[in-house]
Each structure stands twice: as structure tokens, then as C-alpha cells.
């Protein structure tokens, strides 16, 4: 997960293991949380991340968080999902 004080943000990893958020905002027990503007993101969302097969490479659209939305920048990067158990460590 992305280092955050409230609820964790789900992340995907690139080929070197670098974590990137897949959603720039989410609901945390009724409160909306957002990552800072300018944060690197994959424009896939939590739902797509959860449907990804762990450790299988995917072509993920890169973007930048702006006002709680991941705005794609036209570039792509190979990314993968770790097992959810791995992400909690």
C-alpha cells in the first residue's frame, strides 16, 4: 500500500518493484481521502487491480493525480499486482 495515515491506497508495481497508486482517491469509513496532486499513478483503479492475476505483467497507463483523479499522460509501463497478502507487508 501507499504510505498514508488513513486507509491504505492500493498499488501496482513496475518491473523494478516501484509502487504506484492505482487510484488517487477513495472512501475511508465515510471520509474521502486523496493523495497529493502530482503523485504518479496508474490509471486503472482498484477494481482492475483486483481482477489482475498476481505477478502477471500488464501494460498500465501512467498518469498524475490531479484533484483526486488519475489523469493519463499518454505513456504506458509494464506493471503487475502482487498477492494481496504480499501487499500488507
N, C-alpha and C positions, 0 to 999 in steps of 0.2 A: 504494500500500500504506500501511497504518497504521504510523506511526513506531514501530519496535520493534527491539530489539537482535538478536533471533534470526531466525527465518524471518518473512517479511512476512505480515501479515494482509491478505486481500483486502478491498477496499472497493467500495461503490457511491457514486455522487454524487447530491446533490439538484439542484434546478434552479439553485441559485447556485454549484454546484461544490464544496460542502462534502462532505468524505469521511466516510463512516460504515462501520464494520466490518460484515461480514455474518456473522461467526462470532466467538464470544468465546473460543474455544479451538481448538487444532489440534495435530497431531503435528509436531514438528520434529526429524527424524532420531532418532526414538525417544524424545524428551523431550516431555512435554505442556507447551505454553505457553498462558497465558491473559492476556487484557487485564485491567486493573484493574476491580474492581467499580465500578459506577456509570457505566461508559463507555457512551455512546449506541451503539445497534446497530440493524441491520435484521434482523428475524427471518426470513431467507431461506436462509442457509447458502451455503457455497462452491459446491455443486452447482447450485443455482438460479442463482446469479450467472453461472456459466459457460455456462448454457443461454440466458441473456438475449441478445437482439440488441443489439449496441452502439449507444448513443445513442438507443434507442427508450425512451420513458417507460413506467414501470411503477408500479403502486400498491404500495408497500412498507410492511409493518407495522413500526412503530417499537417499540423496546424499550430495555431497560437490561441490561447484562451483570451477572449475579449468579452467583458460583461457577462461571464458565466457560460459562454458558448465557445466551442472549439471551431475556429474559423480556419478551414483548409487553406494551405499556401500553394497548392498545386504539386507538391513533392510527395513521394512515397518512400517508405522504408520497410525492410523486412522486419516483422515483429512476431512475437509468439506469446502465448499465455503459459504461465507456469501452473502447476497444480494449485488449487486454492489452498491446500494445506501448506505448500511452499510459501505462498504469499503472506501468510500470517506470521512468518518467522522474521 
